[in-house]
Amino acid sequence: MSPAARVTEISPFQVMEVQTAARALEAAGVSVIHLEIGEPDFPTPEPVLREARLALASGDLYYTSALGIAPLREAIAGWYSTHFGIVVEPERVVVTAGSSAALLLVMALLVDRDDEVLMADPGYPCNRHFVRVLEGRARGVAVGPDTAYQLTPELVAKNWTPHTRAVLIATPSNPTGTQVSPQALREIAEVVAQRGGELIVDEIYLGLSYGERPPSALGSLDRAYVINSFSKYFNMTGWRLGWLVAPRAEVRNLEKLAQNLYISPATVSQRAALACFRPETIAIVEARRREFQARRDLLLPALRDLGFGIPVTPTGGFFIYADCSRFSRDSMKFCRDLLQETGVAITPGADFGSFRAGEHLRIAYTIAEDKLQDGLARLRRYLGTPGSPPK
Amino acid sequence: MSPAARVTEISPFQVMEVQTAARALEAAGVSVIHLEIGEPDFPTPEPVLREARLALASGDLYYTSALGIAPLREAIAGWYSTHFGIVVEPERVVVTAGSSAALLLVMALLVDRDDEVLMADPGYPCNRHFVRVLEGRARGVAVGPDTAYQLTPELVAKNWTPHTRAVLIATPSNPTGTQVSPQALREIAEVVAQRGGELIVDEIYLGLSYGERPPSALGSLDRAYVINSFSKYFNMTGWRLGWLVAPRAEVRNLEKLAQNLYISPATVSQRAALACFRPETIAIVEARRREFQARRDLLLPALRDLGFGIPVTPTGGFFIYADCSRFSRDSMKFCRDLLQETGVAITPGADFGSFRAGEHLRIAYTIAEDKLQDGLARLRRYLGTPGSPPK
């Protein structure tokens, strides 16, 4: 049988091929250094587990409102107040089954068939696939180091067409770890508003920022759909919980879509997440954030020394997007060879778009420093003197 | 701003209006009898909670495979063997974030823009909305008591058009509680296969069947997408977990879609559900199934005595679909008045389609027998002698 057209247009994750090969190597007794994994290695914080146990004991594990339980919506709103000093009404918060659900909901709300959504290439692959699944068109805009791998007001204006409905900004970005300044974001919002479009801001990695704490887009934009997640900063990946802050007038329609598409987010996860915003949990995840920063500070100069091109310093998330053209212009083959020869697993650029994808890699620092050191040593042996081709 | 066209075409749940009004009454001190709720009142079985606690203690709460953890896929396959005597390979089982996710995945796999999916009217409202969200067309086929509110081979053949891609059968059905015989299902499958289409069978309420245990469609059909859920029979609504058994060759594409749309089902829920198929849990949910049956046996004759038309005895699920035309041909108004006058909350037919929706109600028996008795007494007082109009 031939599947729907969208299925063939959605590319499989190359990283899965890497992971399958990595697992096969491990099964054969080879030690593998995992630089491909987009998931924090830290376990769920203990206060969150404790809250989950209380939820189990309560026995109240029925469906919730499609928008999420009221105390969690209030806790999320409270976090914007205490950590960002901004007012977000709980009524605007939609709790979702991971930020995946938040992204699909927003796209389902905004995107009619053949409507376009502008987004950076490279970018998180699922974003374009959400749009495609809904019969819209994701339009990847090629971005490079000159714009810190981010869209700019000029790029948005230049790529806007009569079909453009929305712009998606991810800051910090997966895979590049780079951010959009509040000023640039405001200017992008203006360009979008002037054209009658909508702005979606993915702040999934906002909590994992290094250096000065960046503000949330919610503090400066009059209108935007802002998405966040419990997965990364709060180390709750397997709990599948995220959220969306929407313009107040659109919440009713988002609720209707959520009722139909999801019924409600998982109840235990929602109850457990209540613990996320308490000081004891924030202390844990902040310590982990500093650990991520230390890993970045270890990895970044070492990769540059090896000859990888990393012209823009990543300031958030846990990824480094590296130009590998000094070694190869076929990053898929480079990753395959690297894994076989050294046991170092890395994600090829093709997962994140098509613009110069063959010349790029995404290197994750979701493993401990000693393993990062081991990985770097293997890379040094494999790549030899900077600039020389691999053996 | 004007939302995407799909948003206006997706109708809100009328039952939510009923529930909001019911909650307002309760807040004002009025006792409400809830006959509108589509969720078992039984709590999650203790062995499932125990397994969830073990999962929390293990600390392994990361993302899983998009297809679900291997032991759960195996346990589901094992259930088909022990309870239905049929062989289902674990590789064909896709664990999903509720049957909602299973339905969206199957529709995303099969339905191109403007493709049609045939389904019974009345039927579960989200089914037509999943198709609409993906820019397909749900084609509701009017069904009445003459076909037990189900599609037949003849109806499928008659309503097939060049745009038809798939047929969805829900057995037992929400809202009617009626089933399709294995023989009729085989004949429908033949009609579908002859036309090059696909058959989707929703068996979410299969475990909650009264009388002889019905077989799963998987036992007799060569090719179908069969959907089930942990929500109803296993009393795990808030855990958001379901599954799909697909033709083996389609699993790879379903995995790709699931990776992009959901990443993975909630890990705690998957681990907890491992306990569902053990004898101690089956004993609990089977006792509850008998309780549901006792409630049906209490409610059904009483409603018929009151003058509701229930020409086909519901044999599964926990709903009775009743013709209220003896009292009103505006079931929304009937439900509104009934709630205000008696405190009895019931779902109007409009939630389930458009065919004679104004003359029908869905009455749920998800509350204990004493409350059902109370509700019946209120209905008797309100409706008076059978056949006479409400005061």
Interface residues (C-beta under 8 A of the other chain):
Chain A: M1 P3 A4 A5 R6 V7 I10 P12 F13 M16 E39 P43 T44 L49 A52 R53 L56 G59 L61 Y62 Y63 T64 A97 G98 S100 A101 L104 A108 L109 L110 V111 D112 R113 D115 P125 C126 H129 F130 V133 L134 E135 E198 M236 T237 G238 W239 R240 A249 E250 N253 K256 L257 Q259 N260 L261 Y262 I263 S264 P265 A266 T267 V268 S269
Chain B: M1 P3 A4 A5 R6 V7 I10 P12 F13 M16 E39 P43 T44 L49 A52 R53 L56 G59 L61 Y62 Y63 T64 A97 G98 S100 A101 L104 A108 L109 L110 V111 D112 R113 D115 P125 C126 H129 F130 V133 L134 E135 E198 M236 T237 G238 W239 R240 A249 E250 N253 K256 L257 Q259 N260 L261 Y262 I263 S264 P265 A266 T267 V268 S269
